Structures are given as C-alpha cells and as structure tokens.
Amino acid sequence: MTLKPRLTGEPIMRILCKKTDSLVGYLYQWNNGDLQPAWLKDAMADVRYEPIDQITTESPLDLQDSARKSHDPSHLQNV
C-alpha cells in the first residue's frame, strides 16, 4: 500500500470461482498502484483471475453514431 491517495480505480481482472467459473468479483487497480478486490457477495479464497478484455476502444459518441446507423436502413443495398 502506498502513501499516495486513491483517487480513481479501474477494474483490470474478473475474479471467478474455480469450481463454478461464475463471476464473484473484480480486481481494481488504483491510480497509486494499489490493487483491491471488489466482491459481489462474500470474499472467497478458491478463485482465479481473468483479464478484462477491452470490448471497444470507441468513444461513447462513436457508439451512439454506430447505433444510429444500425437503426437507419438507408445504408443497406437493395436486395
């Protein structure tokens, strides 16, 4: 643990139960380098960690634009 304050954190790993493979929490990394588990229910010992894949690198505005296009059939060719 560092002396710098924790200001922001982001989830870097999923915490999964080894027996059931169910999601039981997330591992967060704070701006100061600290790691901290955030459990969905009670803490567990028999777990494994899985990296969180970045689903998209697009900004929210790009996602809104692509959603708008998917609802607008004008970009489709005549079939």
Backbone bond lengths (Angstrom), bond angles and torsions (degrees), N, CA, C in turn:
res aa  C-N    CA-C-N  psi(-1)  N-CA   C-N-CA  omega(-1)  CA-C   N-CA-C  phi
1 M - - - 1.453 - - 1.520 108.57 -
2 T 1.315 115.93 135.16 1.457 120.41 -178.35 1.519 110.60 -97.32
3 L 1.314 114.88 168.49 1.464 120.13 178.67 1.522 112.03 -84.93
4 K 1.341 117.48 -15.25 1.461 120.46 178.26 1.529 109.23 -69.32
5 P 1.336 117.29 145.45 1.473 119.23 -179.00 1.531 111.94 -72.55
6 R 1.318 114.95 150.37 1.463 121.51 173.92 1.526 107.64 -83.97
7 L 1.312 116.47 112.09 1.457 120.21 -179.40 1.525 111.76 -105.12
8 T 1.315 116.04 -45.80 1.461 120.22 179.70 1.522 109.34 -135.78
9 G 1.306 115.39 148.86 1.458 120.82 177.65 1.510 109.84 -140.22
10 E 1.325 115.71 154.43 1.457 119.37 176.33 1.519 109.55 -138.80
11 P 1.334 116.50 146.41 1.463 119.20 179.02 1.525 109.80 -71.48
12 I 1.333 116.33 130.89 1.461 120.37 -179.75 1.524 112.23 -116.31
13 M 1.335 117.21 -18.17 1.461 121.44 -179.76 1.523 109.88 -143.66
14 R 1.332 115.33 147.70 1.460 120.99 168.14 1.520 106.89 -88.19
15 I 1.318 117.23 142.30 1.457 121.52 174.66 1.526 106.60 -104.86
16 L 1.345 115.88 119.35 1.459 121.72 -175.49 1.522 110.52 -117.50
17 C 1.326 116.24 142.96 1.464 122.17 174.78 1.527 108.23 -67.80
18 K 1.335 117.41 130.89 1.469 120.89 179.96 1.523 112.18 -65.77
19 K 1.312 117.51 -31.64 1.468 120.97 -176.28 1.525 112.37 -79.07
20 T 1.332 117.00 -42.47 1.463 120.35 -172.80 1.525 113.97 -109.79
21 D 1.320 117.54 -10.85 1.473 122.97 -174.71 1.531 112.39 62.63
22 S 1.316 117.80 15.58 1.460 119.73 178.80 1.529 110.21 -83.02
23 L 1.311 115.19 150.73 1.460 121.83 179.21 1.522 109.32 -70.95
24 V 1.333 116.87 124.98 1.466 120.71 -179.98 1.528 112.14 -119.59
25 G 1.339 117.43 -6.54 1.455 119.72 178.60 1.513 111.87 171.95
26 Y 1.336 114.50 -175.35 1.464 122.67 178.22 1.518 108.86 -131.79
27 L 1.318 116.38 146.67 1.456 121.58 173.88 1.519 107.38 -100.41
28 Y 1.333 115.79 122.50 1.455 121.81 -178.97 1.516 110.85 -102.17
29 Q 1.333 115.42 144.47 1.460 121.15 170.61 1.518 107.09 -114.10
30 W 1.325 114.98 126.74 1.450 121.80 -178.12 1.522 110.84 -89.04
31 N 1.320 116.15 163.33 1.460 121.86 -179.60 1.526 112.83 -58.08
32 N 1.331 117.40 -24.51 1.469 120.41 -179.15 1.533 112.06 -92.82
33 G 1.341 117.40 4.66 1.461 121.25 178.19 1.515 114.77 96.64
34 D 1.332 118.35 -12.56 1.466 121.10 178.80 1.526 110.47 -62.79
35 L 1.328 115.99 146.68 1.460 122.74 173.27 1.518 108.33 -111.73
36 Q 1.338 116.22 140.85 1.460 120.24 -178.07 1.521 109.69 -148.65
37 P 1.345 117.56 127.17 1.462 119.03 175.02 1.528 110.42 -77.94
38 A 1.311 115.25 144.93 1.465 121.90 173.27 1.529 105.91 -121.98
39 W 1.319 115.54 106.92 1.463 121.59 -175.41 1.519 110.51 -84.65
40 L 1.330 116.81 141.67 1.459 120.97 175.92 1.523 111.02 -73.76
41 K 1.331 116.90 -34.06 1.467 122.32 174.71 1.514 107.12 -132.29
42 D 1.331 117.94 -123.40 1.465 121.52 179.62 1.525 110.91 -80.99
43 A 1.336 116.45 149.29 1.463 121.70 176.19 1.524 109.63 -62.84
44 M 1.330 116.06 146.33 1.466 122.07 -179.43 1.521 109.19 -128.57
45 A 1.337 116.05 153.47 1.464 120.36 179.32 1.529 112.00 -99.21
46 D 1.332 117.66 -33.18 1.461 121.89 -173.97 1.528 109.86 -91.94
47 V 1.338 116.50 75.21 1.462 121.70 -174.53 1.524 110.51 -128.89
48 R 1.319 113.91 165.87 1.461 121.05 170.95 1.528 107.57 -131.69
49 Y 1.324 115.30 159.71 1.460 121.01 -177.01 1.520 109.44 -112.72
50 E 1.332 115.15 139.68 1.457 121.18 179.78 1.523 108.01 -130.72
51 P 1.344 117.84 127.97 1.470 119.48 179.84 1.525 111.31 -59.58
52 I 1.300 115.51 146.37 1.463 120.98 175.23 1.516 107.22 -86.79
53 D 1.329 116.13 118.55 1.458 120.71 177.51 1.515 108.42 -77.52
54 Q 1.307 115.26 141.15 1.453 119.15 175.55 1.520 107.43 -75.19
55 I 1.329 116.64 116.01 1.460 121.27 -178.10 1.524 110.00 -67.78
56 T 1.304 115.77 -41.45 1.456 119.89 -178.83 1.515 109.50 -151.66
57 T 1.308 115.30 151.46 1.460 119.80 175.07 1.521 110.04 -107.78
58 E 1.338 116.33 6.95 1.455 120.58 179.65 1.518 110.48 -76.25
59 S 1.313 114.63 152.56 1.456 119.36 176.36 1.524 108.95 -78.23
60 P 1.335 117.77 162.25 1.472 119.98 177.36 1.519 112.84 -57.23
61 L 1.340 118.16 -32.72 1.463 120.23 178.80 1.520 110.42 -67.54
62 D 1.339 117.69 -39.36 1.458 120.77 176.54 1.521 110.39 -62.58
63 L 1.329 116.94 -39.70 1.457 120.86 179.79 1.519 111.11 -65.44
64 Q 1.340 117.21 -38.64 1.461 120.35 177.68 1.519 110.21 -63.60
65 D 1.333 116.43 -41.31 1.451 121.07 -179.69 1.525 110.65 -64.48
66 S 1.340 117.59 -43.86 1.463 120.00 179.76 1.525 110.87 -67.48
67 A 1.321 118.20 -34.05 1.463 121.17 177.05 1.525 110.11 -66.42
68 R 1.328 116.35 -40.09 1.459 120.63 179.03 1.534 109.45 -63.02
69 K 1.339 117.46 -41.53 1.461 121.11 179.55 1.522 111.16 -65.06
70 S 1.318 117.17 -36.43 1.461 119.21 -178.14 1.527 111.79 -68.78
71 H 1.335 118.32 -21.10 1.461 122.04 177.96 1.524 111.98 -94.03
72 D 1.325 116.82 -8.66 1.454 121.47 -178.69 1.526 108.57 -104.80
73 P 1.342 118.76 108.54 1.466 120.63 -175.37 1.524 113.77 -75.61
74 S 1.333 119.61 -1.38 1.461 120.94 -176.15 1.522 112.92 -63.98
75 H 1.327 118.17 -20.27 1.463 120.20 -179.97 1.530 112.36 -83.97
76 L 1.341 117.29 -5.39 1.461 120.95 179.94 1.525 110.00 -84.94
77 Q 1.318 116.13 146.72 1.458 120.71 177.20 1.520 109.40 -79.27
78 N 1.321 115.41 157.06 1.470 119.58 175.40 1.518 108.76 -67.24
79 V 1.306 116.00 134.59 1.468 120.87 -178.48 1.497 110.24 -106.10
